[in-house]
Amino acid sequence: MNTQNTTATENKVFDLQPINNRKSFYGKCKVIDNGKTAKLQSYTTIVAEYDHETKKMTVNGYYSKTTATHINAFLNFYGFATCSKKELENYNN
């Protein structure tokens, strides 16, 4: 019988849905949520993070038009306003 306590948090991973009348991001835009933070993965890169405790959103810059669409869907999902390219470039400043 295993009596060890495990404290590892299991990540919840789900596909983010578009907000611009597209049907899907076709698996290229995922949210990885461990209960404390939710990270947005666009293709293979973490491009934004939301902290559930502090309610703070961090955007790691502007990458491409497609990734900006992913970031804006993530912002919208967590109740933040969507941003232009220039706003994404300066989001954390």
LINQUI-V289697 format. One record per residue. N is the residue number from 1. RES is the residue in one letter. SS is DSSP state (H for helix, E for strand, C for the rest). PSI is psi as a letter, one per 40 degrees, with the letter a starting at -180 (* if undefined). Layout:
# LINQUI-V289697
N_RES_SS_PSI + N_RES_SS_PSI
This chain:
# LINQUI-V289697
1_M_C_h + 2_N_C_h + 3_T_C_e + 4_Q_C_i + 5_N_C_h + 6_T_C_h + 7_T_C_e + 8_A_C_h + 9_T_C_h + 10_E_C_h + 11_N_C_h + 12_K_E_h + 13_V_E_h + 14_F_E_i + 15_D_E_h + 16_L_C_i + 17_Q_C_i + 18_P_C_i + 19_I_C_e + 20_N_C_f + 21_N_C_e + 22_R_C_i + 23_K_C_d + 24_S_C_i + 25_F_C_e + 26_Y_C_f + 27_G_C_e + 28_K_C_e + 29_C_E_h + 30_K_E_i + 31_V_E_h + 32_I_E_h + 33_D_E_h + 34_N_C_e + 35_G_C_d + 36_K_C_d + 37_T_E_i + 38_A_E_h + 39_K_E_h + 40_L_E_h + 41_Q_E_h + 42_S_E_h + 43_Y_C_b + 44_T_C_e + 45_T_E_h + 46_I_E_h + 47_V_E_e + 48_A_E_i + 49_E_E_h + 50_Y_E_h + 51_D_E_h + 52_H_C_d + 53_E_C_d + 54_T_C_e + 55_K_C_f + 56_K_E_h + 57_M_E_h + 58_T_E_h + 59_V_E_h + 60_N_C_f + 61_G_C_a + 62_Y_C_h + 63_Y_C_d + 64_S_C_i + 65_K_H_d + 66_T_H_d + 67_T_H_d + 68_A_H_d + 69_T_H_d + 70_H_H_d + 71_I_H_d + 72_N_H_d + 73_A_H_d + 74_F_H_d + 75_L_H_d + 76_N_H_d + 77_F_H_d + 78_Y_C_e + 79_G_C_e + 80_F_C_i + 81_A_C_i + 82_T_C_i + 83_C_C_i + 84_S_C_i + 85_K_H_d + 86_K_H_d + 87_E_H_d + 88_L_H_d + 89_E_H_d + 90_N_C_f + 91_Y_C_d + 92_N_C_e + 93_N_C_*
